[in-house]
Amino acid sequence: MNVAENLEHIARHFPNEPAVFENGKEISYAKFNLDATRAASALSALGVRPGEHITICAPNSYEWLVFYFGVLKAGAVAVTFSHLSTVREVKQNISDGRPKLFLTTDDKLEAFSGLETGGSPEIVVCEHGDMTFEDLMKKGTESFETVQRERNDTAAILYTGGTTGTPKGAMLTHGNLLTSAFNVSRYERSGRKDRALLFLPLHHVFAQVHIMHSLIFAGGGLVVQNGFNIDKALEAIEQYEVSNFYAVPTIYVRLLALKNLRERLKSVRYCFSAASSMAMEVVREWHSRTGLKIHESYGLTESAAMVTYNHYHHHVVGSVGTPINLVEVQIRDENGRPVARGEKGEICIRGDNIFKGYLNNPEETESAFFDDNWFRSGDVGIFDDKGYLFIVDRIKDMIITGGENVYPREVEEILYTWPAICECAVVGLVDSEYGERVTAFLVARCECTIDATELKAFLKKQLPGFKVPKQFIVVDEIPKSSAGKLLKRELRKFVA
């Protein structure tokens, strides 16, 4: 078994179908597969052996895809993390992952100074490293045979937890990735004629697994861009007739400010949002403006993306859907006991998509599971009477104010219905009287002013008094990770 065989299967049966579109170029599945094979052969010639770590710290590109699948074909482990990482974070990753070879860009070379010991990579591939990508490819041939691995062997390591603390390397197996590639493509009804816009960072589980692996499994095409630019994204949608649009909530909010939105998205048949929970008001407005539903699922890095899915045939606004194929989901209390349907608790998951653990971190791995091998997500959820899951909030994001529990998402949903608000985030700040005070950070829509007095009066009609924010702070933007996840811990710096 090797998840890279998905690429080989499509290249064998549909060699001339387009696999990648980038900067006006169209690359077929046959060429993509041959390039990945050449990369695998080159890595093997450089002494890379099955199970060894190979790190990718680079922006989205066709070369990223070729190198990644080359690593998998060689039987090695692709360790991927953000190209926006600081030098300190790069050093931490090298120390943790101890890669044999490192693909990056010149601006990261500083991170390798002083690393003669402690797992410094033997080869750094970048323009001014030990060799260039072109040099690497010249060392390979197109006759390399993909190395077979076991189902539970690690295929990729993705770093998670950086929004709340020190990032942890989640080890995803070939079985995990195969399971998710099948499930996502099946539930999204993806096929060879689909084109997906891929501007979200490939180091993240959403882009790497949910988009890339699933579209390749289905034989669709990837329109690769290095980051989100609204004009370039819209141009690509028109030029390549993009059918599948994947984004995060803040991008949907920005697009809603455009005129003639439905016309500009005329080729799009399917919209999906991830990273952060989508406000129901945004989903409704998007449908009203475009006629398209914004589909959501629930997933984490540790679950190799999808756990539940909000279906085509019965789409429930505000829900993340029902458990997907062969994945079990339970709501449990703090002692690990399942709760009755309709009660809140921690979302726990079991299935072939669940990761094998955190790299070099047995304590965190052990605490991530209950004794009966159910993974603890750290998210609070609730099932309705039809079996649809609703996310209440992150356990760590819950605010305790005056002895009362407040889940920020409930407050945020109502804030999004206020016409002057473009984006919001609710956090708890330290308070000598209440323990924590509910605080709302707000981004105003263009040419709008947020009146805190009017807004508070509105909220008091919608929420119990203890849930109404005691403080409203208007900011130009809310900090986000490279994958679009709100960095609530960064908001506290505005008032530090």
MOWO-V281819 format. One record per residue. RES is the residue in three letters. PSI is psi as a letter, one per 20 degrees, with the letter a starting at -180 (* if undefined). Layout:
res: <RES | RES>
psi: <PSI | PSI>
//
This chain:
res: <MET | ASN | VAL | ALA | GLU | ASN | LEU | GLU | HIS | ILE | ALA | ARG | HIS | PHE | PRO | ASN | GLU | PRO | ALA | VAL | PHE | GLU | ASN | GLY | LYS | GLU | ILE | SER | TYR | ALA | LYS | PHE | ASN | LEU | ASP | ALA | THR | ARG | ALA | ALA | SER | ALA | LEU | SER | ALA | LEU | GLY | VAL | ARG | PRO | GLY | GLU | HIS | ILE | THR | ILE | CYS | ALA | PRO | ASN | SER | TYR | GLU | TRP | LEU | VAL | PHE | TYR | PHE | GLY | VAL | LEU | LYS | ALA | GLY | ALA | VAL | ALA | VAL | THR | PHE | SER | HIS | LEU | SER | THR | VAL | ARG | GLU | VAL | LYS | GLN | ASN | ILE | SER | ASP | GLY | ARG | PRO | LYS | LEU | PHE | LEU | THR | THR | ASP | ASP | LYS | LEU | GLU | ALA | PHE | SER | GLY | LEU | GLU | THR | GLY | GLY | SER | PRO | GLU | ILE | VAL | VAL | CYS | GLU | HIS | GLY | ASP | MET | THR | PHE | GLU | ASP | LEU | MET | LYS | LYS | GLY | THR | GLU | SER | PHE | GLU | THR | VAL | GLN | ARG | GLU | ARG | ASN | ASP | THR | ALA | ALA | ILE | LEU | TYR | THR | GLY | GLY | THR | THR | GLY | THR | PRO | LYS | GLY | ALA | MET | LEU | THR | HIS | GLY | ASN | LEU | LEU | THR | SER | ALA | PHE | ASN | VAL | SER | ARG | TYR | GLU | ARG | SER | GLY | ARG | LYS | ASP | ARG | ALA | LEU | LEU | PHE | LEU | PRO | LEU | HIS | HIS | VAL | PHE | ALA | GLN | VAL | HIS | ILE | MET | HIS | SER | LEU | ILE | PHE | ALA | GLY | GLY | GLY | LEU | VAL | VAL | GLN | ASN | GLY | PHE | ASN | ILE | ASP | LYS | ALA | LEU | GLU | ALA | ILE | GLU | GLN | TYR | GLU | VAL | SER | ASN | PHE | TYR | ALA | VAL | PRO | THR | ILE | TYR | VAL | ARG | LEU | LEU | ALA | LEU | LYS | ASN | LEU | ARG | GLU | ARG | LEU | LYS | SER | VAL | ARG | TYR | CYS | PHE | SER | ALA | ALA | SER | SER | MET | ALA | MET | GLU | VAL | VAL | ARG | GLU | TRP | HIS | SER | ARG | THR | GLY | LEU | LYS | ILE | HIS | GLU | SER | TYR | GLY | LEU | THR | GLU | SER | ALA | ALA | MET | VAL | THR | TYR | ASN | HIS | TYR | HIS | HIS | HIS | VAL | VAL | GLY | SER | VAL | GLY | THR | PRO | ILE | ASN | LEU | VAL | GLU | VAL | GLN | ILE | ARG | ASP | GLU | ASN | GLY | ARG | PRO | VAL | ALA | ARG | GLY | GLU | LYS | GLY | GLU | ILE | CYS | ILE | ARG | GLY | ASP | ASN | ILE | PHE | LYS | GLY | TYR | LEU | ASN | ASN | PRO | GLU | GLU | THR | GLU | SER | ALA | PHE | PHE | ASP | ASP | ASN | TRP | PHE | ARG | SER | GLY | ASP | VAL | GLY | ILE | PHE | ASP | ASP | LYS | GLY | TYR | LEU | PHE | ILE | VAL | ASP | ARG | ILE | LYS | ASP | MET | ILE | ILE | THR | GLY | GLY | GLU | ASN | VAL | TYR | PRO | ARG | GLU | VAL | GLU | GLU | ILE | LEU | TYR | THR | TRP | PRO | ALA | ILE | CYS | GLU | CYS | ALA | VAL | VAL | GLY | LEU | VAL | ASP | SER | GLU | TYR | GLY | GLU | ARG | VAL | THR | ALA | PHE | LEU | VAL | ALA | ARG | CYS | GLU | CYS | THR | ILE | ASP | ALA | THR | GLU | LEU | LYS | ALA | PHE | LEU | LYS | LYS | GLN | LEU | PRO | GLY | PHE | LYS | VAL | PRO | LYS | GLN | PHE | ILE | VAL | VAL | ASP | GLU | ILE | PRO | LYS | SER | SER | ALA | GLY | LYS | LEU | LEU | LYS | ARG | GLU | LEU | ARG | LYS | PHE | VAL | ALA>
psi: <p | p | h | i | i | g | g | h | g | g | h | g | h | m | h | i | q | p | g | p | p | p | l | i | q | p | p | r | h | g | g | g | g | h | g | h | g | g | g | g | g | g | g | g | h | j | j | p | q | p | i | q | p | p | q | o | n | q | r | p | r | h | h | g | g | g | g | g | h | g | g | g | h | i | j | a | p | o | o | p | r | p | i | j | q | r | g | g | h | g | g | g | g | g | h | g | h | m | q | h | q | o | p | a | r | h | i | i | h | h | i | i | p | j | k | h | r | k | k | p | q | h | p | p | o | a | g | k | b | h | q | r | h | g | g | g | h | h | i | r | r | j | j | p | p | p | p | p | r | q | h | j | q | p | g | q | o | p | p | r | j | i | i | i | b | p | q | q | o | p | o | p | r | h | g | g | h | g | g | h | g | g | g | g | h | g | h | i | l | q | a | h | i | q | p | p | p | n | i | q | p | i | i | q | h | g | g | g | g | g | f | g | g | h | h | g | h | i | j | a | q | p | o | p | q | n | r | p | p | h | g | h | g | h | g | h | g | g | g | j | l | p | h | o | o | p | a | r | g | h | h | g | g | g | h | i | i | q | r | l | g | h | h | i | k | h | i | p | i | p | q | q | q | a | g | q | p | p | p | h | h | g | g | g | h | g | h | h | h | i | j | q | q | o | q | q | r | p | r | r | g | i | j | l | d | p | g | r | p | o | r | g | h | n | p | o | p | i | r | j | b | q | q | a | p | k | p | q | p | q | p | q | a | i | j | j | p | p | r | q | p | i | q | q | a | p | p | q | q | p | r | i | i | p | r | i | r | p | p | k | m | h | g | h | g | g | i | i | q | r | h | k | k | p | p | o | h | j | q | p | r | p | p | a | i | j | j | p | p | p | p | g | r | p | g | i | i | p | p | o | o | k | i | q | p | p | o | h | h | g | g | h | g | h | h | i | i | p | h | i | p | g | q | r | p | p | r | p | q | p | p | h | g | i | g | q | p | p | p | p | p | q | p | q | q | p | k | q | p | o | o | h | g | g | g | g | h | g | h | h | i | h | q | q | h | i | i | p | p | i | p | p | o | p | r | h | q | p | q | q | r | i | j | j | p | p | n | h | h | h | h | h | h | h | j | *>
//
